[in-house]
Amino acid sequence: MEMLHSFVAAHNVMISAILLIFAYIFIATEKIPKVTIALLGGAITIILGLVSQSKMVDGNVNPLYFANFVDFNVIFLLVSMMIIVSITTRSGVFSWLANELLKLTKGHPVSVLVVLGLFTAVVSAFLDNVTTVILIMPITFSIAKKLDINPIPFLLTEIVASNIGGTATLIGDPPNIIIGSAAGFTFMDFIKELTGIVAVILVCVIAMLAICFRKSLKADPEKMNEITKIDNTHTITDKKLMIRSLIVLSFVILGFVLHDMIHIETCIVAMLGASILLLFEKPTEILRDVEWNTIFFFIGLFIIIGGLEASGGIKLMAEWVLNVTKGSESATAMIILWASGIISGVIDNIPYTATMAPMIAEIQKVMGQSYAYPLWWCLSLGACLGGNMTIIGAAANVIVSENAAKEGHPISFMGFLKYGIPIVFISLAISTAYIYIRFLR
């Protein structure tokens, strides 16, 4: 064992990098559940001594202790928001709101597509993307059936809108939660820097999709009239729960907004809100709805990346980027934006962001906070928007495609790619102009 540890100590950068690469490969191929890969990789990282099992060394806190590399701000914010969303959803309030918006369209298919897209994007800014598409899909299939048209244009729009909308806020997409924690950004920082440009991208993309699908978005006037008669009186199943959960959700978001004044971390605000709602529920039932696979995936992944960070591998990556760009802030920003967009279209954007965040933090140490500031936003825009490139680019994409296939409307990889590539190109081109005008000129 001593020989093994000596070998690992001598080649720690190479071994930690190989572990991370293998984890990426297995996560991308999906032959084994990604949570299993992450936890196995994390265990191997600890066993090999790339990070330490000991919390204390010679009476002092050990900086290489494996738990130090797990970002518990991310973990607790994710768990707390999952609890709040699960409880709020049970009241039926989101379905009620969607139905009310659809009535305003008077059943016109193009208007329905636009409303579903905008609704999905706005909800995705505050709930996670998977929860949002799960909420909206049954409504979508019902509408398509009533109008007797193909639901795929609506579903593709919802996938794209969920990924774009999730980019707008700190809590909209897991990559933003990772970035916010690593960079120390508040909820209002994301609102200030990203919400405006995300709104522009959303309008451009939905307009493009409406034009692309206009020929297939035609319905009989009588069937269109049925949409205006949707019975929404029984959609809300528990009014007391709705009122309680909306009050708590509003105060949680207000707590995020007032972070700079109250000096309470977003994860603590969310945890307080979740705890208050749990006082009125059976915790065992609610905790079943928490995506524990995602939570433990994060924990394992943080430990694997911690091995690369502890070995100095992240620092080497940062030095390489600065050498390639010769220290140019503009070149570094564009490489991070476009590489993030393309890579996140092929592999899961969560492990990618979890790897890149420490690298940008390392660049920040060398070049300063003002130099690194736009790089964080490049990572966020690239990682979140890049998920629209392929059907496997984000979890919401996979969920929608699986459900569409069950309903007899499969979405093929190439069929999605036909729209995904131009959407991501347009999104990144607009983001490039924004980053340059806002930060680099």
N, C-alpha and C positions, 0 to 999 in steps of 0.2 A: 504493500500500500504506500509505503514511503517513497519507493521508486516511482510509482505512478504520480504521486503528488509533486515530486521533483521534476518529472517530465512535463506535467501540466504547468508548473510554475515557470518553466523555461520557455514554454510555447503557448502561454495563456491567451494571447491575442488571436493566434491562429485557431486554437481549439474553440474558443468562445464564438468566433466568427463562423466556423464550420457548424457548430450547434445551431446557431441562428439561421443559417442558410438551409440546413436540413429541416428545421422547423417550418420555414417558409415553404419549402417544396411540398412537404406533407400537408400543410394547411391548404395550399393551392390545389392539390390533387384531390383532396376531400375523401381519400380512401379510408382514413381513420378520422373519427370526430376531432375537430380542432382543439376542443377543450382537453382531450386526452393527450394530444401532441404537446400542448403548452405545459400541462402539469408534469408529463414525463420529462420534457426538456428542462423544466425548472428543477426537478429532483436530481437529474444528472448534473446540472450546473452546480448544485450544492454539494453533491457527493464528490465531484472532481475537485472541489475546493476553489472554484472560480469566484464564489462568494462564500462567506463564512456562516457556519452553523451557530457560532457563539455570539451572544449579545454583548458580553463583557470580555475584555482581555486585560489582564493585570490590573483589574480594578477600574479600568476606563471603558467608556462606551466604544464598541467596535464599529468603525465606519463602514466596514465591509459585511456587516451582518445582513443576511439575505432579506429580512423584512424591511430594511431601510430602503431597498430598491422598489418595493411595492408602493405605488402612489395611492394611499388610502383616501385622499381627497376624491380621486376618481371613483374608487370602489364605493364609498358611502354615498356620493352624489348619485351614481347609477342605481344603487339599490333603493335609495329613498324615493327617487323619481319614479321608478318602476312600481313601488307600492302606491304612491299618490295617483298615478295614472290608472292602475288596476282598479282602485276603489272608485275613482271618478267615472270610469267607463261603465261600471256596473249600474249606474243610475240611468244610462241611456241618453245622456245629454248631448253627446257628440253626434249620435245618429239623428236625434231630433233637429239639431242645428243643420246638418247636411240636407235633410229632407226639406226644411224651410227654405234653404238657399236654392234647391232644385225647383221648387214651386215657382220661384221668380223667373226661371228660364222659360217657362211656358212650354217645356218639352222640346224646344228647338235643339237638335243634336249638337250643333257647333257651340251654342251657349252652354249646354250641359257640359261639354268637354272643358270649356274655359272655367266654368264654376267649379267643377270637380278638381281641376288642376290648381286653381287658386286656393280652394279650401284645403286640399291636401298639403300645399306648401305652408300655409299659415299654421295649420295644426302641427306639422312636422317641425316647425320652429320651436315648439314648446313640449311636444311629446317625441319619443323616439320614432324613427321612420317605420320600423316594423309594426309597432302598435297602430300607427296612423293608417297604413295600408290595410291592416287586418280590419280596422273599423270601417273603412270606405269600400272595400271589395264587395261585401254582400249587397250594399246599396247599388253599386255599379252594375252587378249582374242582373239585379231586379229591374233597373232602368232599361238596360239593353234588351231585356226580354220584353218589356212593355212596348218599347219602340220597334222591336223586331229588327235590330241591327247588331252588327258585330261589336262585342265589347272591347276588342283589342285596342282600338284607338284610345278609348278612355283609360284602359289599364296602363298602356305605355305612357300616357300623359301623367298618370298618378305616380308611376315609378320615378319618372324624371323630376316631377314637382316635389316629391318627398325628399329626394337627394339635394335638390337646389334649396328648398325651404329649410332643411336641416342645417345648411351652411350658415344661416343668418344669425344664430344665437349660440351662446355658450352651451346650452343644454340640448340643442337640436340634433346633434350627431356626436357619437363617441369620440371621433378625432378631435373635435373642438373641446371636449371636456379634458382630454389629455393635454392639448395645447394650452388651454386656460390655466391648468394646474402647473404645467412646466414653466410657463412664461409669467405667471402671476397676473394674468388678465382677469378683469371682472366681467360680469354679465353686461354692464354698460359699455365696456370696451368693444365687445363684439357688436352690440347695437350700433355704436358710433362708426366703427370701421367697415363692417360687412353688410349690415341690413340694407343699406341704400343700393349698393352694387348688386346684391343678390336679387333685389326687386327688379332691377333693370334686366338682369339675365333671365329671370323668370318670365317677364313679359315678352321678351324676344323669343324665347324657346317655345312658350305656349302659342304665340302667334305663328311661329314656323310650323308647329304640329297641326294647328287648326287649318293652315293652308294645305299641308301635305295630305291631311285626311278628309278635306272638304267634300270630295266626290263620294266617299263611303258614308258620310254623315248626313244621310237623308232619310226621313221617316214620313209615314202617312200622317196627315193632319189630325185624324181621329185618335190615333195612338199618341200623338204629341199631347193632345188634350187630356189624356189619362194622367199624365205627370202632374198636371195642375190640381188633380183631385186626390193626391196622396193623402191617406189618413194618418195624420201625425199625432192624434190625440192620445194614443196609448204607447208611444215610443219611450217616454220617460217612465220608467218602472218604479222609481222610488224618489219622490220629490224631496223628502227630508235629506236623503243621502246626497241628492244633487246640490241642494243649497249648502249643506255642510262641506262637501268636497270642493265646490267652486269657491267658497269663502277661503278655505285653507289654501287652495291652489293660487288664488289671487294674492294672499298674504305672502306665500312663498316667493312668487315672482316679484312682488314688491320688495321683499327682503334681498333678492338678487340685485334689483335696481339700486337699492340704498346701501349696497355693500360698503362703499367708500365712507358713508356716514356712520353706520352701525358697527363696522369692523368685525363682522361675523362672517366666517367663510361660507360659501354657497352650500357646501356639503352639510354644514351644521344647520343652516336654515332649512334645507330640504329634509334633513333627519328629524328636525322638530315638527315640521308639517306632517311627515309620514307617521310619526309617533302619535300626534293628536288624532289623526284619522283612525289609527289602529285601536284607539280607546273605545271606539264604537263598533268595531268589527271583531271577528274571530281571526286572530293572527295566523293560525295554522292554515286557514283557507286562503288568505291573502298572500302569504309567503309562498304558496304553491305557484302563484302567477309570476313570481320573480324569476327572471331568466338566469338561473344559477349557472348554467353552462357558460353564459357570457361572462359572468363575474369571475368564475374560476379560470376561464380562458385569460382574462386580463391579469390575474394574479400570477399564473404560470409564465405568461409572456413577459411581465415586468421582471421576473427573476432571471429569465434567459438573457434579456437585454442588459440587466444588471451585471451579468457576467462579462459582457463585452465592455460595459462602462468601467467596471472595476479593473479590467486588464489594460485599459488605456486604448482600446480599439476605437471607441467613439471619438476620442481626441485625435487619433490618426485620420479618421474619416473627415473630421472638420478641417484638419490641416491640408488634406488632399483637395477638398473643395476650394479652399482659399488659394492653394497653389495653382489649380486649374484656371480659376477666374482671375488670378493675379491680384486678388484683394478687391476687385471691382464689385461694388454693392449691386449695381444693375445686373451684371452677369450672374452673380450668385443668386439673386432674387428670381431671375428668369429660369435658371436651371432648376431651382427648387419648385417653382410653379409648374412648369411643363413636365418635368420628370415625375412630380407627384401626380399630376393629372393622368399621365399615360400609365404609370405603374399601378395606380389605384384602380384603373380600369381592368387590370388583369389579376391582381392579387387583392386580398382583403385590405381595406384601407386602415383598419385598426392596428395590425402589427407594423404596417409601414410607418404610420404616424408615431407609434410608440418607439420605433427605432430612430426616426428623424428628429424627434423633439429633443433628446439629449445631445444630438449633434449640433443643432442650432443653439442650444444652451452653451455648448462648448465654444462655438463661434462667437457668441455674445461675450464670453469671458475674455477672449483674445481681442476682439474688435470693438467691443463696447455695446451698450444697450441701444443707442440710436441707430447703429449700423444693423443690428439684428432685428429691430422692430418690424420692418416690412417683411422680413423673411418668415416670421411667424404667420403673417396673413397670407403669404404665398403658399405656405404649407397647408393652411386651412382650406383655402380656395381650391388648390390642386387636389388634395386628398378627398375632399367631400364631393366636388363636382366631377372628378374623374370616375366616380362610381357609376356614372350614367353611360359609360362607354360600352360595357358588355352586360349580358344577362347575369353574370356571376360577379359583377363589380361591387355589389353591395347586398346586404342581407335582404333588404326590402325587394330587390329585383328577383331574387330566388323565390321568396315567399309568393309573390304575385304570379310568377311563371308556373309554379307548382299548382296553385289554385286554378289558374286559367286552364291548365291541361286537364285537371279533374272535371272542369265544367265543359270540356270538349272544345276548347279554344287554345291549343298549344301555341306558345311563342317560341319560335326557333332561335338558336344562337345567332345565325346569320341574319334572320329577320330583324332581330333587335339591333344588331351591329349596324345595319343599314341606316338606322336613325341615330344610334348611339354615337358614332364617330362624328357626324356633323354637329350634333348637340354639344359634345365635349369641346370640339374645336371652337365653336361660337362662344361657349362659356369661357374658355381659357383665353380667347382673343380679347373679349371684353374685359376679363380680369387683368390681362397684360396692360391694356390701356389705362385701366383704373390704377393699378399699382404704380405705373410710371408717372401718371399725372399727380397722384396723391402723395407719393413718397420719394420718387427718384429724380424728378426734373430739377 
